[in-house]
């Protein structure tokens, strides 16, 4: 007989045994709870979309990062790498009939074919929150508040996380004032986005050679990003009315977050650009305060995307928060809940003649909302008690011949060891479970 083949997990993908699934469920529970607290409704879409949904928004160069293929119907398709284009497609079909603003959230699994590294896999789950059909910085602040409250709910405090915020319109007005042509703004954004991760001379080289800016303009940009604080920018561009107007909007945005009690979590940072081309206004990224991990969350305003995929022209702001970096941060801060197995009851039978009764008791208790396990037939009483401990049973229901003859069972509390008799009638017709065990 040939040896069975052993199959390895694909690179960049994960298994979720119960202890890992418990953390995933913990994240999902918090994300759902906080979303609903802010009035957001959950939605989802298919994991497979037309390839053009992504290339139309991001260009053909994104194909190298996708799990794309031609399906059996001859359609060019891709596993979804992000959720916002799917949201735009879904709303494009129905938003005109919906009351505004639209508050939706989702927890999709996303796929990108890229190099596996710390904090980045080829699949991940992501908390997406979007507020559609609301103009003004209050909507931007509301969405960022959801993200920060989700992290606070997980136990992360002001010493653990920081949201770095900027505004593409403000950055555009500053760069234009310096002398960057409008046609070179997107290319300049790409350089600025990496200004913290590249040497100064490399940044200068890219601005002059790749973007094509004059040396003097490139050096002014470098000087700006040495100290990109809000008040310094305000002083440097006090005579530019467009910069002044955008700075006033940023101050209003920061003031709104202060009203929401989140000012200590937020810092203005002009280097935050966000790589996706569809952002049109305020943008933000959330990092651990020590700067040891990749960005935990990123988002911003994208007012043109719905119209791009055939919907009505609606303003929108949203974020995505992945589970991979967040799980690493929670583990580092010792905020991952302990995994504990647990059931309400374990039924121990003294002899096989009580097995039928055990099954009937288990059915009745399960119908009442309790979790119940019983031992494998033929196991010794000692092994059944050992199994009960392994299952984390709160109590053990013991069905012995003498007790059953008297129409009772023995109930043992596994924590204290206390025992008491319980009528079989009470076990066979229990009260429905209404709360936590």
C-alpha positions as CSV (number, residue, x, y, z in Angstrom):
1,X,0.0,0.0,0.0
2,X,1.4,3.4,-0.9
3,X,2.1,5.9,1.8
4,X,-0.6,8.6,2.3
5,X,0.6,12.0,1.2
6,X,1.0,14.6,3.9
7,X,-0.5,18.0,3.0
8,X,1.1,21.2,4.3
9,X,-0.8,24.4,4.9
10,X,-0.4,26.9,2.0
11,X,2.1,29.7,2.8
12,X,0.5,32.8,4.2
13,X,-2.7,31.1,5.3
14,X,-3.8,30.0,8.8
15,X,-5.6,27.2,10.6
16,X,-7.9,28.1,13.4
17,X,-7.9,25.3,16.1
18,X,-10.2,26.1,19.0
19,X,-7.7,28.2,21.0
20,X,-7.0,30.4,17.9
21,X,-10.7,30.5,17.0
22,X,-11.4,31.8,20.5
23,X,-9.2,34.9,19.9
24,X,-10.8,35.4,16.4
25,X,-14.2,35.2,17.9
26,X,-13.2,37.6,20.7
27,X,-12.1,40.2,18.1
28,X,-15.3,39.7,16.1
29,X,-17.5,40.0,19.2
30,X,-15.8,43.3,20.2
31,X,-16.0,44.7,16.6
32,X,-19.7,43.8,16.3
33,X,-20.5,45.2,19.7
34,X,-18.8,48.6,19.1
35,X,-20.2,48.9,15.6
36,X,-23.7,48.4,16.9
37,X,-23.1,50.8,19.7
38,X,-22.6,53.5,17.0
39,X,-25.6,52.4,15.0
40,X,-23.8,50.6,12.2
41,X,-25.5,47.6,10.5
42,X,-23.6,44.5,9.4
43,X,-23.4,43.5,5.7
44,X,-21.4,41.1,3.6
45,X,-20.7,40.3,-0.1
46,X,-19.2,37.5,-2.2
47,X,-15.5,36.7,-1.7
48,X,-15.2,36.5,-5.6
49,X,-15.7,39.7,-7.7
50,X,-15.0,40.8,-11.3
51,X,-11.3,41.6,-11.7
52,X,-12.2,45.0,-13.3
53,X,-13.8,46.1,-10.0
54,X,-10.2,46.4,-8.7
55,X,-8.3,47.4,-11.8
56,X,-10.8,50.2,-12.6
57,X,-10.0,51.7,-9.2
58,X,-6.3,50.9,-8.7
59,X,-5.0,50.3,-12.2
60,X,-3.7,47.1,-13.8
61,X,-0.6,47.1,-11.6
62,X,-2.7,45.7,-8.7
63,X,-3.2,42.4,-10.6
64,X,0.2,41.2,-9.4
65,X,-1.1,41.3,-5.8
66,X,-4.4,39.4,-6.5
67,X,-5.6,35.9,-6.5
68,X,-7.1,36.3,-9.9
69,X,-8.1,33.7,-12.6
70,X,-10.5,33.0,-15.5
71,X,-13.5,31.1,-14.2
72,X,-15.2,28.3,-16.0
73,X,-17.6,30.8,-17.5
74,X,-14.7,32.7,-19.1
75,X,-15.0,35.6,-16.6
76,X,-12.0,37.4,-15.3
77,X,-12.4,37.3,-11.5
78,X,-10.4,37.8,-8.3
79,X,-10.7,36.9,-4.6
80,X,-11.4,40.2,-2.9
81,X,-8.3,42.0,-1.7
82,X,-10.3,44.7,0.1
83,X,-14.0,45.4,0.9
84,X,-14.5,49.0,-0.1
85,X,-15.0,48.3,-3.9
86,X,-17.6,45.6,-3.0
87,X,-19.3,48.1,-0.7
88,X,-19.4,50.6,-3.6
89,X,-20.8,48.1,-6.0
90,X,-23.5,47.0,-3.5
91,X,-24.5,50.5,-2.7
92,X,-24.4,51.5,-6.4
93,X,-27.3,49.1,-6.9
94,X,-29.5,50.4,-4.1
95,X,-28.3,53.6,-2.4
96,X,-30.7,55.9,-4.2
97,X,-33.6,54.3,-2.3
98,X,-31.9,54.3,1.1
99,X,-32.1,57.0,3.8
100,X,-28.8,58.8,4.4
101,X,-26.4,58.6,6.0
102,X,-25.8,54.9,5.5
103,X,-23.9,53.2,8.4
104,X,-22.6,49.8,7.5
105,X,-19.9,47.5,8.8
106,X,-18.5,44.1,7.7
107,X,-15.9,41.5,8.8
108,X,-14.7,40.0,5.5
109,X,-11.9,37.6,4.8
110,X,-9.5,39.2,2.3
111,X,-6.8,37.8,0.1
112,X,-3.6,39.3,-1.4
113,X,-0.8,37.4,-3.1
114,X,2.2,39.1,-1.5
115,X,5.3,38.2,0.4
116,X,4.5,36.8,3.9
117,X,6.1,38.9,6.7
118,X,5.4,39.9,10.3
119,X,2.0,41.3,10.5
120,X,1.1,40.5,6.9
121,X,-0.2,37.2,5.5
122,X,-1.9,36.3,2.3
123,X,-5.3,36.2,3.9
124,X,-6.7,38.1,6.9
125,X,-10.0,39.1,8.4
126,X,-10.7,42.8,8.5
127,X,-13.2,45.1,10.3
128,X,-14.6,47.5,7.8
129,X,-16.7,50.4,8.9
130,X,-18.1,52.9,6.5
131,X,-20.3,56.0,6.8
132,X,-21.8,57.0,3.5
133,X,-23.8,60.1,2.5
134,X,-22.5,62.4,5.2
135,X,-20.3,65.5,4.4
136,X,-18.2,67.3,7.0
137,X,-15.5,66.5,9.5
138,X,-18.0,65.2,12.1
139,X,-18.5,62.1,9.9
140,X,-14.7,61.6,9.6
141,X,-14.3,62.0,13.4
142,X,-17.2,59.6,14.1
143,X,-15.6,56.8,12.0
144,X,-12.2,57.2,13.6
145,X,-14.0,57.2,17.0
146,X,-15.4,53.8,16.2
147,X,-11.9,52.4,15.4
148,X,-10.4,53.8,18.6
149,X,-13.3,52.6,20.7
150,X,-12.9,49.1,19.2
151,X,-9.3,49.1,20.3
152,X,-10.1,50.5,23.7
153,X,-12.7,47.8,24.2
154,X,-9.9,45.3,23.6
155,X,-8.0,46.8,26.5
156,X,-5.6,49.1,24.6
157,X,-5.1,52.5,26.2
158,X,-3.5,55.8,25.4
159,X,-0.1,54.4,26.2
160,X,-0.6,51.6,23.6
161,X,-2.1,53.2,20.5
162,X,-2.0,56.4,18.5
163,X,-4.0,57.6,15.5
164,X,-2.0,59.7,13.1
165,X,-4.2,62.0,11.0
166,X,-3.8,64.2,8.0
167,X,-5.8,65.5,5.0
168,X,-5.0,65.0,1.4
169,X,-6.6,68.3,0.5
170,X,-4.4,70.1,3.0
171,X,-1.3,68.3,1.7
172,X,-2.3,69.1,-1.9
173,X,-2.7,72.8,-1.0
174,X,0.6,72.9,0.8
175,X,2.5,71.2,-2.1
176,X,0.8,73.4,-4.6
177,X,1.9,76.5,-2.6
178,X,5.5,75.2,-2.6
179,X,5.4,74.8,-6.3
180,X,4.5,71.2,-7.1
181,X,2.4,71.0,-10.3
182,X,-1.0,69.5,-9.9
183,X,0.0,66.8,-12.4
184,X,2.8,65.7,-10.1
185,X,0.7,65.6,-6.8
186,X,-0.1,61.8,-6.9
187,X,3.6,60.9,-7.6
188,X,4.7,63.2,-4.8
189,X,2.2,61.6,-2.4
190,X,3.8,58.2,-3.1
191,X,7.2,59.6,-2.1
192,X,5.9,61.4,1.0
193,X,4.2,58.1,2.0
194,X,7.6,56.6,2.5
195,X,9.5,59.6,3.9
196,X,9.9,58.0,7.3
197,X,11.2,54.7,5.9
198,X,13.7,56.0,3.4
199,X,17.0,58.0,3.9
200,X,16.8,61.7,3.3
201,X,19.0,61.5,0.2
202,X,16.9,58.8,-1.3
203,X,13.7,60.9,-0.8
204,X,15.4,63.9,-2.4
205,X,16.5,61.7,-5.3
206,X,13.0,60.4,-5.9
207,X,11.4,63.8,-5.8
208,X,13.8,65.2,-8.3
209,X,14.4,62.3,-10.6
210,X,11.2,60.2,-10.4
211,X,8.7,63.0,-9.8
212,X,10.7,65.6,-11.8
213,X,10.5,68.4,-9.3
214,X,13.1,71.2,-9.2
215,X,15.8,70.8,-6.6
216,X,14.6,73.8,-4.6
217,X,11.1,72.5,-4.5
218,X,12.2,69.1,-3.4
219,X,14.3,70.5,-0.6
220,X,11.4,72.6,0.6
221,X,9.3,69.5,0.8
222,X,12.0,67.7,2.8
223,X,12.2,70.7,5.2
224,X,8.5,70.6,5.7
225,X,8.5,67.0,6.7
226,X,11.2,67.4,9.2
227,X,8.7,69.2,11.4
228,X,5.2,68.6,10.0
229,X,3.4,69.8,13.2
230,X,0.1,71.6,12.7
231,X,1.1,75.0,14.2
232,X,4.4,75.1,12.3
233,X,2.5,74.4,9.0
234,X,0.1,77.2,10.0
235,X,2.9,79.7,10.5
236,X,4.7,78.7,7.4
237,X,1.7,79.1,5.1
238,X,-0.2,81.8,6.9
239,X,-0.5,83.8,3.7
240,X,-2.1,81.0,1.7
241,X,-5.9,81.1,2.0
242,X,-6.4,77.6,0.7
243,X,-4.0,76.1,3.3
244,X,-5.6,78.3,6.0
245,X,-9.0,77.0,5.1
246,X,-7.9,73.3,5.2
247,X,-6.1,73.9,8.5
248,X,-9.4,75.2,10.0
249,X,-11.1,72.0,8.9
250,X,-8.4,69.9,10.5
251,X,-8.7,71.9,13.8
252,X,-12.5,71.3,13.7
253,X,-11.9,67.6,13.1
254,X,-9.5,67.4,16.1
255,X,-11.9,69.4,18.2
256,X,-14.7,67.0,17.5
257,X,-12.5,64.1,18.6
258,X,-11.7,66.1,21.8
259,X,-15.5,66.4,22.4
260,X,-15.7,62.6,22.0
261,X,-13.0,62.1,24.7
262,X,-10.4,60.8,22.3
263,X,-8.0,63.7,21.9
264,X,-5.2,62.0,23.7
265,X,-5.3,59.1,21.2
266,X,-4.8,61.4,18.2
267,X,-1.9,63.3,16.6
268,X,-1.7,65.4,13.5
269,X,0.9,64.0,11.1
270,X,1.3,65.4,7.6
271,X,3.3,62.3,6.4
272,X,0.1,60.1,6.6
273,X,-1.0,59.9,3.0
274,X,-2.5,56.3,2.6
275,X,-1.4,54.4,-0.5
276,X,-4.8,53.9,-2.1
277,X,-5.5,56.4,-4.8
278,X,-9.2,56.9,-4.1
279,X,-8.8,58.9,-0.8
280,X,-10.0,62.5,-1.2
281,X,-9.8,64.1,2.2
282,X,-9.0,63.4,5.8
283,X,-6.9,60.2,6.2
284,X,-5.6,58.3,9.2
285,X,-3.7,55.4,10.4
286,X,-3.5,53.8,13.9
287,X,-0.2,52.5,15.2
288,X,1.0,51.1,18.4
289,X,2.4,54.0,20.4
290,X,5.9,52.5,20.6
291,X,6.1,52.1,16.8
292,X,7.0,48.4,17.0
293,X,4.3,47.0,14.6
294,X,2.8,47.8,11.3
295,X,-0.2,50.0,11.1
296,X,-3.2,48.4,12.9
297,X,-5.8,50.3,11.0
298,X,-6.1,52.8,8.1
299,X,-8.9,54.8,6.5
300,X,-10.2,58.1,5.4
301,X,-12.6,59.9,3.1
302,X,-13.3,58.6,-0.4
303,X,-16.0,60.8,-2.0
304,X,-15.7,59.6,-5.6
305,X,-15.6,55.8,-5.4
306,X,-19.3,55.0,-5.5
307,X,-19.8,57.1,-8.6
308,X,-16.7,55.4,-10.2
309,X,-18.5,52.0,-10.1
310,X,-21.8,53.3,-11.4
311,X,-23.5,54.5,-8.2
312,X,-24.8,57.9,-7.3
313,X,-22.2,60.6,-6.3
314,X,-22.1,60.1,-2.5
315,X,-19.5,61.2,0.0
316,X,-18.1,58.4,2.1
317,X,-15.6,57.8,4.9
318,X,-14.4,54.5,6.3
319,X,-11.6,52.3,7.7
320,X,-10.3,48.8,7.6
321,X,-8.7,47.1,10.7
322,X,-6.9,43.7,10.1
323,X,-6.8,40.9,12.6
324,X,-3.1,39.9,12.1
325,X,-1.2,42.9,13.5
326,X,-3.9,43.5,16.1
327,X,-3.6,39.9,17.4
328,X,0.2,40.4,17.6
329,X,-0.2,43.6,19.5
330,X,-2.7,42.1,22.0
331,X,-0.3,39.2,22.6
332,X,2.6,41.6,23.2
333,X,0.4,43.6,25.7
334,X,-0.8,40.3,27.3
335,X,-4.4,41.2,26.4
336,X,-5.3,37.9,24.8
337,X,-8.0,36.2,26.9
338,X,-7.1,32.8,28.4
339,X,-8.5,30.0,26.4
340,X,-10.7,27.8,28.6
341,X,-12.9,24.9,27.6
342,X,-16.2,24.7,29.4
343,X,-19.6,23.0,29.3
344,X,-22.5,23.3,31.8
345,X,-23.0,19.7,32.5
346,X,-21.2,16.3,32.1
347,X,-23.3,13.2,32.6
348,X,-21.6,10.3,34.3
349,X,-23.3,6.9,34.2
350,X,-22.4,4.2,36.7
351,X,-23.5,1.4,34.4
352,X,-24.5,1.0,30.8
353,X,-28.1,0.5,31.8
354,X,-28.3,4.2,32.6
355,X,-27.1,5.2,29.1
356,X,-30.6,5.6,27.6
357,X,-31.6,7.9,30.5
358,X,-28.4,9.9,30.1
359,X,-29.2,10.6,26.4
360,X,-32.8,11.7,27.4
361,X,-31.4,14.0,30.1
362,X,-28.9,15.4,27.7
363,X,-31.6,16.1,25.1
364,X,-33.8,17.9,27.6
365,X,-31.0,20.0,29.0
366,X,-29.8,20.9,25.5
367,X,-33.3,21.9,24.5
368,X,-33.3,24.2,27.5
369,X,-30.1,25.9,26.3
370,X,-27.5,24.1,28.3
371,X,-24.3,22.7,27.0
372,X,-24.0,19.0,27.8
373,X,-21.5,16.2,27.2
374,X,-21.7,12.6,28.4
375,X,-19.1,9.8,28.6
376,X,-18.3,7.3,26.0
377,X,-20.1,4.0,26.6
378,X,-18.1,1.5,28.5
379,X,-15.8,4.0,30.1
380,X,-15.0,3.6,33.8
381,X,-16.4,6.1,36.2
382,X,-12.9,7.4,36.9
383,X,-12.3,8.0,33.2
384,X,-15.7,9.7,32.9
385,X,-14.8,12.1,35.7
386,X,-11.4,12.7,34.1
387,X,-13.2,13.5,30.8
388,X,-15.5,15.9,32.7
389,X,-12.5,17.8,34.0
390,X,-10.9,17.9,30.6
391,X,-14.2,19.4,29.2
392,X,-14.2,22.1,31.9
393,X,-17.6,21.0,33.1
394,X,-19.2,23.2,35.7
395,X,-20.9,20.3,37.3
396,X,-21.3,16.5,36.9
397,X,-24.7,14.7,36.8
398,X,-24.2,11.2,38.2
399,X,-26.7,8.6,37.2
400,X,-26.3,5.5,39.5
401,X,-28.7,2.6,39.9
402,X,-29.7,3.3,43.5
403,X,-30.3,7.0,42.8
404,X,-32.3,6.3,39.6
405,X,-34.4,3.8,41.4
406,X,-35.4,6.7,43.7
407,X,-35.9,9.0,40.7
408,X,-33.0,11.3,41.6
409,X,-29.5,12.0,40.3
410,X,-26.5,13.2,42.2
411,X,-25.2,16.7,41.1
412,X,-21.5,17.4,41.9
413,X,-20.1,20.9,41.7
414,X,-16.7,20.5,40.0
415,X,-15.2,23.6,41.7
416,X,-16.2,22.9,45.3
417,X,-16.8,19.2,45.2
418,X,-20.2,19.7,46.9
419,X,-22.9,17.2,46.0
420,X,-26.7,17.3,46.2
421,X,-29.6,15.2,44.9
422,X,-31.7,16.5,42.0
423,X,-35.1,15.0,41.0
424,X,-34.9,13.3,37.6
425,X,-38.2,15.1,36.7
426,X,-36.3,18.4,37.1
427,X,-33.6,17.2,34.7
428,X,-36.0,15.8,32.2
429,X,-38.1,19.0,32.2
430,X,-35.7,21.8,33.0
431,X,-36.4,25.5,33.0
432,X,-35.2,27.2,29.8
433,X,-31.8,28.9,30.1
434,X,-32.2,32.7,30.0
435,X,-28.7,34.0,30.7
436,X,-25.1,33.1,31.3
437,X,-24.5,29.8,33.0
